[in-house]
Amino acid sequence: MEQAVENSLSSLPARCQEIFRLSRYEHRSIREIADQLNISNRTVENQLHRALKHLKVELGDFMALAVFWWI
């Protein structure tokens, strides 16, 4: 499952990938990510939404939910 997620993420823009990884793999808050990358909280939220939507389309509803809770 992890490899499927990584393959799917690789087709997203680099910044979107980075934000997703900081959020889901490093368990950083939206605020922490925004501060680290010097971007707004809303930008972080939008990029996370974009990544999760992409995973949902690529991997299906079940896999996206599993990824959301598993990571």
Secondary structure, DSSP 4 states (H G I P E B T S, - for coil): -HHHHHHHHTTS-HHHHHHHHHHHTS---HHHHHHHHT--HHHHHHHHHHHHHHHHHHHHHHHHHHHHHH-
